[in-house]
Amino acid sequence: MGSFIVNFHVRSTSFKHVKAALKRMTDSTAYVSTARRGWISLYEERASTQDEEFIHELAAELSTELKTAVIAFLVHDSDIFDKATSIL
């Protein structure tokens, strides 16, 4: 069995703003990294079910709320790169 991974990358240096926006959008458990080179990575539990509609909605909401680019990556069974979404 391969890896099943969904993560989001937000063009921001404000951990506080990204965390607060995510908290307003989901009740799921999430990990939000500190900023590195102008990007913050996050892993949201519900997105790990690989529900593509939810992934797109969350990326769009984060992008709109934070007024910045958000990229979502979905890796299915280690060998398929399925989606990349950049929204402004």
C-alpha positions in Angstrom: 0.0 0.0 0.0 1.3 3.4 -1.0 1.0 6.8 0.5 -2.2 8.9 0.5 -1.4 12.5 1.2 -3.2 15.8 0.9 -1.6 19.0 1.9 -2.1 22.7 1.2 0.5 25.5 0.8 -0.4 29.1 1.5 1.6 32.0 0.3 1.9 33.8 3.6 4.3 34.5 6.5 1.5 34.9 9.1 1.0 31.6 11.0 -1.5 33.4 13.1 -3.7 34.5 10.2 -3.6 31.1 8.4 -4.4 29.2 11.6 -7.3 31.6 12.5 -8.8 31.3 9.0 -8.5 27.5 8.9 -10.2 27.3 12.4 -13.2 29.3 11.0 -13.5 26.9 8.1 -13.2 23.4 9.6 -13.7 21.5 12.8 -11.2 18.8 11.8 -7.9 18.4 13.3 -5.2 20.2 11.4 -1.4 20.9 11.5 -0.2 24.3 10.4 3.5 24.9 10.0 5.4 28.0 10.7 6.4 30.1 7.6 9.4 29.1 5.5 10.5 31.1 2.5 7.1 32.9 2.4 5.0 29.7 2.5 3.0 28.0 5.2 2.1 24.3 4.8 -1.0 22.7 6.4 -2.5 19.3 6.7 -6.2 19.0 7.4 -7.7 15.8 8.6 -10.9 15.7 6.5 -8.9 16.5 3.3 -7.0 13.2 4.0 -10.1 11.3 2.9 -9.2 12.7 -0.6 -12.6 14.3 -1.1 -11.7 16.4 -4.1 -14.7 18.7 -3.8 -13.8 19.5 -0.2 -10.2 20.0 -1.1 -11.1 22.5 -3.8 -13.6 24.3 -1.5 -11.1 24.6 1.3 -8.3 25.9 -1.0 -10.7 28.4 -2.5 -12.0 29.6 0.9 -8.5 30.0 2.3 -7.4 31.9 -0.8 -10.4 34.2 -0.7 -10.1 34.8 3.1 -6.4 35.4 3.1 -6.2 37.1 -0.3 -3.3 35.0 -1.4 -2.4 31.9 -3.5 -3.2 28.5 -2.1 -1.9 25.3 -3.7 -3.5 21.9 -2.8 -1.6 18.7 -3.5 -3.3 15.3 -3.6 -1.1 12.1 -3.9 -2.9 8.9 -4.3 -1.2 5.6 -3.6 2.3 7.1 -4.0 2.3 7.0 -7.7 -0.4 9.4 -8.9 -0.2 13.2 -8.6 -3.8 14.1 -9.1 -4.5 17.8 -8.4 -2.8 21.1 -8.1 -5.0 24.1 -7.4 -3.8 27.7 -7.3 -6.5 30.2 -6.6 -6.2 34.0 -6.3 
